[in-house]
């Protein structure tokens, strides 16, 4: 019978404290890479929206999840930014019933989120985005 090879000891994964704070300093390089890989016109829109997210949810930590930047607080999704063929979008993770939208700007049929499609800078409604971010933060607290 052949001798068995000694097996290496498995070490436990190093636990890290949850990231606090915001800004790109807390984001990993993959989030920055996502923004830099976008076409110039879409990148400009995403950067404007990212500024609103950083202001409206200052403690949210960005990371790549499902291939796009997701902003989280205490491990719960607040919003996502994404680039598509003819628009960019911000997806707010909150029950649609609490995302007040009298102008019917938000789209989607899901039970846990709605998204705003942005095709140009004029589609960025700062006040509404700030309100929806606040609602998403509250809904996920």
N, C-alpha and C positions, 0 to 999 in steps of 0.2 A: 504494500500500500504506500502511496506517495505521501511524503511529509506535507503537512498543511503550512501554508504561508501565514506568518503572524499578521493579524489585521491591525490596521492603524486605529488608534483611539479616535472616536468621533468627539469633536468639541462642540459645545453648545454655541448656537449663533449669538453673537454679541448683541446685547440689547442696547438700544440707543434711546435717549429721551426724545419725546416728541419735539419737533421743531416749533419754536415760538417765534413770533414776529412775522414779518412779511418781506416784501421787497425781493428783488432778484438775488440778494445775498443768501436768502434761505432756499432759493430754488436751485434745483440741480441743473447741470449743464444741458440736459436733454430738453428742458423747458425753453431755455434760451435758443437752443438749436431749432426747436419747432418754429419760433418766431423768425429766425434768420433764414430759414428755408422757404418761407412763403414769398409769393410774388410781391413786388414793391407796393402795389396798390392795396392788396389784402393785408400786408404787414402793417401799413400805416393805420388801417382801421382797427386791427387787433391791438396795436400799441395804444390807441386812444381808449379802447374799451378796457384794456389792462389797467390803465391809469385810473379809470372809474372804479374798477374792482379793488385796487389797492387803497383807494380812498374810502370806498363804501364798506369794505371788509378788511380792515388793516391788519388783522391778525391771521388772515387766511394764508395757508401755505400751499404754493403751487407745486404740482408734480405731474408727470405724464401718466395718464391712466386711459385705457382704451385708445391710445395713440394721440391724444390731445391734452392740452393743459387743463387740469382740474384743480380748483381751489378748494381746500378743505380746512375745517376748523374742528379740532379734537377728533380727527378721523372721519368726520362726516362731510359729504360733498355739499358745497355751497353753489358753485357754478362751474361751467366749462366754457372754454373758448375754442372755436374750431373754424377752419378755413374750408370752403367748398368751391366748386367750379365757378359759380356766379355770385357768391356772397360769403360773408363770414357770419358767425352766429355766437351768441352767448346763451347758454342754457342755464336756467335757474332751477335748482333742485329744491322745490317746495310744492306742496299740494296746490293744484290750480285754483282751488277755492279760496286761497289766501293771497294769490297774486292778482291784486286788483288791476284790471286792464280795461277801463272804459273806452279807450280808443281802439281796442281790438288789434293791438300790435303783436301780441304773443301768438305763437302757433304751436300746434301739437295736440295729441289726443291722449297722452299718457296720464297715468294716475299720480305721478310723482314729480313731474317737471313740465316746463314750457320753455320755448326758445324764441329769441328775437333775431330775425334775419336782418343783417345790415349789408346793404349793397353800396351805400355811399355815406360820406360823413354826415349828410343831412338826415340819415335814418337814426343817428345816435341821439336819443332823447335822454340827456343827462339826468333830469329829474326822475323820470320813470325808472331808468336803470338803477339809480341810487335807492329808490323805494323798493324795487324788486330785490335788490341785494340785501337790504335791511330785512325784508320779509324772509328771505332764504336763510339768513343768519339766525333769525328768531326761530324759524321753523325747525332748524337743525341744532338748536342749543339744548 
